């Protein structure tokens, strides 16, 4: 299949194969896509704007998690003060106590700030002729144009909702349009030749079997790739980092997931996905800035350009460096179409530390509404897969019962019957259905699970003491949502204080920039490395196999427990 392209005289076969493999890593905000031979993927807004039909319903997914009505809620102020008091009790690296400038003093400065106009206009909106606008071009689309904006993923999974564009069929059509457009325009791949290409799709560690099945139909059926395989994001992150095992923390824009990976296997019991990420930290930072009289008063968190400005401010200003105390003067430039270009100078204080620390004080995440946690669901069977694990378990039980009933009715019958019953119990105990519900993640009613608690509980659900010890020794942080200087040290201190006594001898190692790589690229890079390995040859699912066997081949070939 790959040999459709003849290798040149000086190009090794592996390089030619890598050029014909496309790695796709879809996210709630960005899509990372590229050939396995590329150094870095194309990173682009994972969204599509579709032209509304005349009289059609207006709909737009938000660019930041929407903020709940918190005007009357004192809980958030109390949570903010609690973090503030913790910071004041901390020491700087030279042993001196930290000090903080009161928010009222910072607000007094910011109220006096007047923007400096440094240009007439930030340009014009782009006039669009087509029915769809894809990726970063959406930012240049005038809000007055009759387009609905859709993000296919939300909180790390399909963005299914009851409004226009919220059905699984619509989401798959959006994914096909986005991925095809980017392959044509950025990767210069002719879509008619996709049968000579292979695809690797990075999927969540906590997955929905129905969605994965539909994605396989999309890649191998609708889009026409020659073959493909699926890999879990945490497994590919360990490959990208060069680690054989790790407790992986993946912080995206709208979700945070934790699980324990060993030798390419992501242990099902240890997986948990939390409904908060970098976008929620941006919202918390914006709320804290407003408390300090943020001088750009027209800022609207649901305006797409303002949302990206707030993200940029969070990435540039937020940190967990305890040596930075008091108020700091910072500046930013506001450049938007059909508005004067303005330069603002503002003061910020501990707000820059409080926002990232909401990962460990998740009460603040209530600002973006109620959250739930997701663990790997037990399979309830698939109509397309008659020989799934439920069928196999029933066959095992039936076989054992027939065997025991064929024994003669004599004195040993009762004994054999007891042995049969015990065997039944043993078989059940080995079933994934039983073992997967051993321990639930503990969460107090109405509360949100903090990152340190999620890590401790995930490691506690490892199947052996030896594995727990290994996981406490290696914690890997990936994803684009937690790139704050000093956050690794804070995480290390939080976990170290709570490690069970039995494992305290282990050296807790927090890896935040594996191989000096951008942590947002690690999973993509790992999948690219995996796809070129000789051992990966048995993972590929050909389009003809998928057409013939459907989901059954995925259960037998997928590199994770289906």
RAGIGI-V367226 format. One record per residue. N is the residue number from 1. RES is the residue in one letter. PSI is psi in degrees with one decimal (NA if undefined). BURIAL is 1 if it has 16 or more other C-alpha atoms within 10 Angstrom, else 0. D_FIRST is the distance of its C-alpha to the first C-alpha in Angstrom with 2 decimals. Layout:
N;RES;PSI;BURIAL;D_FIRST  N;RES;PSI;BURIAL;D_FIRST
This chain:
1;X;-46.1;0;0.00  2;X;-25.1;1;3.80  3;X;7.4;0;5.47  4;X;-29.3;0;6.16  5;X;121.8;0;9.14  6;X;130.5;0;11.35  7;X;141.9;0;13.36  8;X;169.1;0;17.02  9;X;-31.3;0;19.74  10;X;9.5;0;21.01  11;X;124.1;0;17.99  12;X;153.7;0;16.82  13;X;-38.2;0;13.19  14;X;-38.6;0;13.90  15;X;-41.9;0;15.07  16;X;-42.6;1;12.07  17;X;-42.8;1;9.96  18;X;-33.1;1;13.00  19;X;-23.6;1;13.09  20;X;13.2;1;9.86  21;X;126.1;1;11.37  22;X;124.3;1;14.23  23;X;124.0;1;17.15  24;X;120.4;1;19.54  25;X;93.2;1;23.06  26;X;139.5;1;25.31  27;X;174.2;1;29.07  28;X;-29.9;1;32.32  29;X;-52.6;1;33.22  30;X;154.3;1;30.32  31;X;133.9;1;26.55  32;X;121.5;1;24.69  33;X;141.2;1;21.26  34;X;171.6;1;19.34  35;X;153.4;1;16.38  36;X;-22.3;1;16.36  37;X;-10.1;1;17.56  38;X;147.7;1;20.55  39;X;-45.3;0;23.95  40;X;151.9;1;25.01  41;X;167.3;1;23.58  42;X;127.0;1;25.03  43;X;121.9;1;27.85  44;X;152.7;1;29.08  45;X;126.1;1;31.36  46;X;69.2;1;29.48  47;X;161.4;1;31.48  48;X;138.3;1;31.70  49;X;124.9;1;34.91  50;X;137.9;1;35.18  51;X;132.9;1;38.06  52;X;142.6;1;40.68  53;X;151.0;0;41.83  54;X;126.1;0;45.55  55;X;4.3;0;47.55  56;X;159.8;0;44.48  57;X;134.4;0;44.87  58;X;130.5;0;44.67  59;X;139.6;0;42.27  60;X;126.7;0;40.93  61;X;146.0;1;39.41  62;X;151.3;0;41.35  63;X;-18.2;1;40.04  64;X;150.7;1;42.12  65;X;134.9;1;43.04  66;X;142.8;1;46.16  67;X;136.3;1;49.45  68;X;166.1;0;51.69  69;X;106.5;0;55.36  70;X;13.2;0;56.88  71;X;-34.5;0;60.09  72;X;6.6;0;62.36  73;X;115.6;0;60.46  74;X;-14.1;0;62.13  75;X;-39.5;0;59.61  76;X;-38.4;1;57.31  77;X;-39.4;0;60.23  78;X;-40.5;0;61.18  79;X;-40.8;1;57.62  80;X;-44.0;1;57.67  81;X;-36.7;0;61.08  82;X;-44.3;0;60.00  83;X;-40.0;1;57.20  84;X;-42.8;1;59.69  85;X;-37.9;0;62.26  86;X;-43.9;0;59.71  87;X;-37.4;1;58.89  88;X;-24.4;0;62.61  89;X;-4.6;0;63.11  90;X;161.8;0;60.38  91;X;152.3;0;61.25  92;X;172.1;0;59.93  93;X;-22.6;0;58.57  94;X;6.6;0;62.08  95;X;-7.2;0;63.69  96;X;153.9;0;65.29  97;X;148.5;0;65.05  98;X;155.6;1;62.85  99;X;156.5;1;64.53  100;X;144.2;0;63.31  101;X;129.8;0;64.59  102;X;140.2;0;65.60  103;X;-31.9;1;63.37  104;X;-38.4;0;66.58  105;X;-40.7;0;67.19  106;X;-41.3;1;63.64  107;X;-38.4;1;63.98  108;X;-40.0;0;67.29  109;X;-48.1;1;65.58  110;X;-29.7;1;62.62  111;X;-27.6;0;65.03  112;X;-8.5;0;66.64  113;X;129.1;1;63.36  114;X;132.7;0;63.16  115;X;142.3;1;59.89  116;X;118.9;0;60.10  117;X;118.8;0;58.84  118;X;4.3;0;56.99  119;X;159.3;0;55.48  120;X;-44.4;0;56.04  121;X;145.3;0;52.67  122;X;20.8;0;49.24  123;X;-168.6;0;47.73  124;X;158.7;0;46.82  125;X;151.1;1;44.41  126;X;133.0;0;41.47  127;X;125.3;0;41.86  128;X;135.5;0;38.79  129;X;-34.2;0;38.14  130;X;176.8;0;34.95  131;X;-24.0;0;34.62  132;X;149.5;1;32.69  133;X;132.3;1;32.99  134;X;141.5;1;30.34  135;X;-144.7;1;30.61  136;X;-18.2;0;33.38  137;X;-20.8;0;34.64  138;X;-31.7;1;36.30  139;X;-25.6;1;38.85  140;X;9.9;1;40.06  141;X;125.7;1;40.49  142;X;137.7;0;44.19  143;X;-14.0;0;45.33  144;X;-14.2;0;47.27  145;X;147.9;0;44.16  146;X;70.1;1;43.37  147;X;140.3;1;40.07  148;X;136.3;1;39.17  149;X;128.9;1;37.20  150;X;132.1;1;34.75  151;X;117.7;1;33.15  152;X;-26.1;1;30.44  153;X;145.7;1;31.23  154;X;134.8;1;34.73  155;X;32.9;1;36.00  156;X;7.2;1;32.48  157;X;179.4;1;31.39  158;X;138.2;1;30.98  159;X;71.0;1;33.99  160;X;128.1;1;35.23  161;X;173.8;0;38.71  162;X;-3.6;0;40.93  163;X;176.7;0;41.20  164;X;135.7;0;39.11  165;X;10.7;1;35.39  166;X;2.2;1;35.79  167;X;160.8;1;34.00  168;X;-37.8;1;30.59  169;X;-44.3;0;29.38  170;X;-40.8;0;30.74  171;X;-43.5;1;29.25  172;X;-36.9;1;25.70  173;X;-39.6;0;26.33  174;X;-44.0;1;27.60  175;X;-43.3;1;24.61  176;X;-44.6;1;22.21  177;X;-44.8;1;24.56  178;X;-52.2;1;24.98  179;X;-42.6;1;21.40  180;X;-45.3;1;20.20  181;X;-44.9;1;23.24  182;X;-35.4;1;22.80  183;X;-38.6;1;19.14  184;X;-48.5;0;20.35  185;X;-37.1;0;23.65  186;X;-34.5;0;23.19  187;X;-3.8;1;19.59  188;X;46.0;0;19.38  189;X;127.4;1;16.06  190;X;120.1;0;15.98  191;X;-24.0;0;15.57  192;X;-18.1;0;14.40  193;X;13.1;0;11.13  194;X;-23.9;1;10.55  195;X;-18.2;1;7.75  196;X;3.2;1;5.68  197;X;154.4;1;7.77  198;X;152.5;1;8.77  199;X;140.2;1;12.49  200;X;122.3;1;15.28  201;X;124.4;1;18.47  202;X;123.1;1;21.77  203;X;161.3;1;24.18  204;X;154.2;1;27.93  205;X;-33.8;1;29.36  206;X;104.7;1;31.63  207;X;160.3;1;29.28  208;X;118.7;0;29.84  209;X;-38.7;1;27.71  210;X;-43.9;0;27.96  211;X;-40.5;0;26.69  212;X;-40.1;1;23.65  213;X;-44.2;0;22.82  214;X;-35.9;0;23.24  215;X;-35.8;1;21.07  216;X;-42.9;1;18.15  217;X;-37.6;1;18.86  218;X;-49.0;1;19.05  219;X;-46.9;1;15.71  220;X;-28.6;1;13.57  221;X;-69.2;1;16.02  222;X;-49.3;0;18.09  223;X;-29.5;1;16.03  224;X;28.7;1;12.69  225;X;149.8;1;10.32  226;X;-39.2;1;6.95  227;X;166.1;1;8.60  228;X;165.3;1;11.81  229;X;160.0;1;14.83  230;X;144.3;1;18.50  231;X;140.2;1;20.89  232;X;143.7;1;24.65  233;X;-36.4;1;26.25  234;X;-34.1;1;28.81  235;X;-45.9;1;26.41  236;X;-28.3;1;24.33  237;X;-38.7;1;27.78  238;X;-37.0;1;28.80  239;X;-45.8;1;25.63  240;X;-27.9;1;26.35  241;X;-9.9;1;29.95  242;X;29.3;0;29.33  243;X;141.2;1;31.38  244;X;-20.9;0;30.98  245;X;153.5;1;33.28  246;X;152.4;1;35.07  247;X;112.6;1;36.79  248;X;129.9;1;34.67  249;X;119.0;1;36.41  250;X;108.7;1;34.18  251;X;109.1;1;36.40  252;X;-160.3;1;34.77  253;X;-34.6;1;36.63  254;X;2.8;1;37.61  255;X;154.9;1;36.89  256;X;128.1;1;37.46  257;X;147.6;1;35.70  258;X;137.6;1;36.65  259;X;165.4;1;35.20  260;X;124.7;1;35.21  261;X;133.9;1;31.99  262;X;123.6;1;31.98  263;X;45.8;0;29.18  264;X;7.6;1;26.46  265;X;126.6;1;28.35  266;X;109.0;1;30.22  267;X;120.5;1;33.34  268;X;-41.3;1;33.78  269;X;-23.7;1;37.58  270;X;-4.5;1;37.62  271;X;135.4;1;35.64  272;X;139.3;1;37.65  273;X;130.0;1;37.02  274;X;140.4;1;40.02  275;X;53.6;1;40.44  276;X;156.3;1;41.43  277;X;-156.2;1;39.91  278;X;-34.8;1;40.38  279;X;-37.2;1;41.24  280;X;-36.7;1;44.09  281;X;-37.8;1;45.38  282;X;-44.2;1;45.45  283;X;-41.8;1;47.57  284;X;-41.7;1;49.91  285;X;-41.0;1;50.29  286;X;-41.3;1;51.16  287;X;-41.3;1;53.75  288;X;-38.0;1;55.25  289;X;-40.6;1;55.38  290;X;-34.1;0;57.22  291;X;-22.7;0;59.74  292;X;26.5;1;60.44  293;X;56.7;1;61.04  294;X;120.5;1;57.70  295;X;-20.5;1;59.03  296;X;83.7;1;56.18  297;X;-24.2;0;57.80  298;X;-1.5;0;55.66  299;X;131.9;1;52.50  300;X;116.9;0;50.69  301;X;-16.0;1;48.03  302;X;1.0;0;46.42  303;X;129.4;0;46.21  304;X;-39.3;1;42.64  305;X;-37.6;1;43.92  306;X;-36.4;1;46.62  307;X;-38.0;1;44.17  308;X;-31.4;1;42.09  309;X;-44.1;1;45.38  310;X;-39.5;1;46.35  311;X;-43.3;1;43.00  312;X;-42.5;0;43.55  313;X;-42.0;1;47.14  314;X;-46.8;1;46.06  315;X;-34.7;1;43.51  316;X;-33.5;0;46.10  317;X;-31.0;1;49.24  318;X;146.1;1;48.40  319;X;174.2;1;48.57  320;X;53.2;1;50.11  321;X;105.0;1;52.21  322;X;-10.3;1;55.62  323;X;-15.0;1;57.28  324;X;111.6;1;57.00  325;X;161.0;1;60.11  326;X;-169.1;0;62.10  327;X;144.1;1;61.19  328;X;139.8;0;58.78  329;X;127.7;0;58.74  330;X;163.8;0;55.35  331;X;156.7;0;54.38  332;X;157.3;0;51.65  333;X;134.0;0;51.15  334;X;113.3;1;50.56  335;X;104.9;1;48.74  336;X;149.8;1;47.84  337;X;138.8;1;47.78  338;X;27.2;0;51.27  339;X;149.2;0;53.03  340;X;147.7;1;55.04  341;X;120.5;1;53.32  342;X;144.9;1;55.23  343;X;123.3;1;55.54  344;X;141.3;1;56.65  345;X;125.6;1;58.20  346;X;162.8;1;58.29  347;X;139.8;1;59.42  348;X;153.1;1;57.39  349;X;-130.7;1;58.39  350;X;-5.2;1;57.06  351;X;-33.2;1;55.04  352;X;-21.4;1;52.25  353;X;-36.5;1;52.27  354;X;-41.1;1;53.12  355;X;-51.9;1;50.00  356;X;-31.7;1;47.44  357;X;-5.4;1;49.70  358;X;-19.1;1;49.30  359;X;-28.4;1;46.26  360;X;-10.0;1;48.95  361;X;70.4;1;51.57  362;X;-1.3;1;49.46  363;X;-33.1;1;52.54  364;X;-22.7;1;51.93  365;X;-11.6;1;48.60  366;X;-17.6;1;50.79  367;X;-31.7;1;51.15  368;X;28.9;1;47.81  369;X;174.8;0;48.73  370;X;148.9;0;48.33  371;X;152.4;0;45.33  372;X;163.6;0;43.77  373;X;148.8;1;41.68  374;X;131.1;0;38.52  375;X;167.8;1;37.55  376;X;122.1;1;34.71  377;X;147.0;0;35.72  378;X;139.3;0;35.84  379;X;131.9;0;33.49  380;X;15.1;0;35.56  381;X;156.2;0;32.98  382;X;125.0;0;30.30  383;X;-23.4;0;30.85  384;X;-6.8;0;27.13  385;X;81.0;1;27.22  386;X;-19.3;0;30.07  387;X;40.4;0;29.47  388;X;-177.1;1;29.81  389;X;-24.9;1;32.16  390;X;-44.0;1;35.23  391;X;-45.7;0;34.61  392;X;-38.2;0;34.08  393;X;-41.6;1;37.28  394;X;-39.3;0;39.26  395;X;-41.5;0;38.15  396;X;-46.2;0;39.27  397;X;-44.7;1;42.62  398;X;-42.7;0;43.14  399;X;-39.8;0;42.45  400;X;-36.2;1;44.96  401;X;-41.6;0;47.57  402;X;-38.0;0;47.34  403;X;-43.3;0;47.70  404;X;-32.1;1;50.78  405;X;-18.4;0;52.38  406;X;-9.0;0;52.20  407;X;138.2;0;54.56  408;X;149.4;0;58.18  409;X;92.9;0;60.72  410;X;-167.4;0;62.76  411;X;-32.0;0;63.95  412;X;-4.1;0;60.56  413;X;-46.2;0;59.03  414;X;-41.6;0;59.88  415;X;-46.5;0;58.53  416;X;-34.8;0;55.29  417;X;-42.2;0;55.08  418;X;-43.4;0;55.53  419;X;-42.9;0;52.80  420;X;-44.1;1;50.53  421;X;-42.2;0;51.28  422;X;-41.8;0;50.62  423;X;-39.0;0;47.28  424;X;-44.4;1;46.49  425;X;-41.9;0;47.31  426;X;-44.5;0;45.19  427;X;-46.0;0;42.16  428;X;-39.1;1;42.73  429;X;-27.7;0;43.11  430;X;-13.4;0;39.70  431;X;139.1;0;38.07  432;X;-31.8;1;36.08  433;X;-39.3;1;38.10  434;X;-48.1;0;41.30  435;X;-26.3;0;40.29  436;X;-13.7;1;38.72  437;X;30.2;0;42.12  438;X;-56.3;0;44.06  439;X;131.8;0;45.15  440;X;152.6;0;45.05  441;X;128.0;1;45.06  442;X;127.9;0;48.75  443;X;131.9;0;49.71  444;X;144.2;0;53.20  445;X;133.0;0;53.74  446;X;1.7;0;53.23  447;X;166.9;0;51.82  448;X;140.7;1;48.46  449;X;124.3;1;46.85  450;X;161.4;1;47.07  451;X;-43.7;1;44.31  452;X;-38.8;1;46.31  453;X;-39.1;1;47.11  454;X;-40.8;1;43.48  455;X;-47.8;1;42.53  456;X;-42.3;1;45.46  457;X;-34.3;1;44.80  458;X;-46.9;1;41.05  459;X;-36.2;1;41.87  460;X;-21.6;1;44.69  461;X;4.5;1;42.26  462;X;147.3;1;40.33  463;X;-16.4;0;40.68  464;X;157.2;0;42.54  465;X;-38.3;0;45.19  466;X;-40.5;0;43.20  467;X;-39.3;1;40.24  468;X;-43.6;1;42.71  469;X;-41.8;1;44.20  470;X;-40.6;1;40.85  471;X;-36.3;1;40.04  472;X;-21.1;1;43.46  473;X;-10.5;1;42.69  474;X;104.6;1;39.50  475;X;122.0;1;39.08  476;X;126.1;1;36.20  477;X;120.1;1;36.67  478;X;178.4;1;33.70  479;X;163.5;1;33.19  480;X;2.9;1;34.97  481;X;-7.0;1;38.01  482;X;38.8;1;40.17  483;X;70.5;1;40.14  484;X;133.2;1;43.92  485;X;134.4;0;45.64  486;X;-6.4;0;47.50  487;X;-32.3;1;45.78  488;X;-40.6;1;44.41  489;X;-41.9;0;47.97  490;X;-44.8;1;49.31  491;X;-41.7;1;46.64  492;X;-44.6;0;47.44  493;X;-41.6;0;51.14  494;X;-43.8;0;50.73  495;X;-40.9;1;48.63  496;X;-37.9;1;50.81  497;X;-20.8;0;53.91  498;X;0.0;0;52.43  499;X;133.1;1;50.60  500;X;145.7;0;52.18  501;X;-35.9;0;54.66  502;X;-30.0;0;52.69  503;X;11.1;1;49.81  504;X;-15.8;0;51.91  505;X;-21.0;0;51.69  506;X;143.5;0;48.04  507;X;113.3;0;47.39  508;X;117.5;1;45.73  509;X;118.1;1;43.03  510;X;118.7;1;41.72  511;X;115.0;1;38.68  512;X;-22.2;1;38.37  513;X;73.8;1;36.49  514;X;131.9;1;34.09  515;X;30.6;0;33.32  516;X;33.1;0;35.26  517;X;152.9;0;32.38  518;X;123.0;0;32.96  519;X;-22.9;1;33.08  520;X;-19.0;1;31.35  521;X;-9.2;1;28.16  522;X;-46.0;1;28.09  523;X;-41.8;1;25.93  524;X;-46.0;1;23.29  525;X;-40.1;1;23.38  526;X;-40.3;1;23.18  527;X;-35.5;1;20.00  528;X;-42.4;1;18.45  529;X;-46.8;1;19.71  530;X;-43.7;1;18.56  531;X;-22.7;1;14.90  532;X;-3.0;1;14.84  533;X;148.3;0;16.79  534;X;-35.8;0;15.81  535;X;-14.9;0;17.49  536;X;-11.2;0;15.28  537;X;-33.2;0;12.37  538;X;-5.6;0;14.36  539;X;-25.9;1;14.81  540;X;135.0;1;11.45  541;X;115.3;1;11.99  542;X;151.8;1;9.34  543;X;-33.4;1;10.79  544;X;-37.2;0;11.73  545;X;-42.8;1;13.56  546;X;-40.0;1;15.31  547;X;-35.4;0;16.37  548;X;-45.4;0;17.79  549;X;-18.9;0;19.43  550;X;-140.5;1;19.92  551;X;-18.8;1;21.81  552;X;-37.9;1;22.35  553;X;-29.0;1;18.91  554;X;-40.3;1;19.70  555;X;-36.4;1;23.03  556;X;-24.9;0;21.67  557;X;-21.4;1;18.66  558;X;140.7;1;20.13  559;X;29.4;1;21.53  560;X;162.1;1;24.90  561;X;115.7;0;27.48  562;X;NA;1;26.69
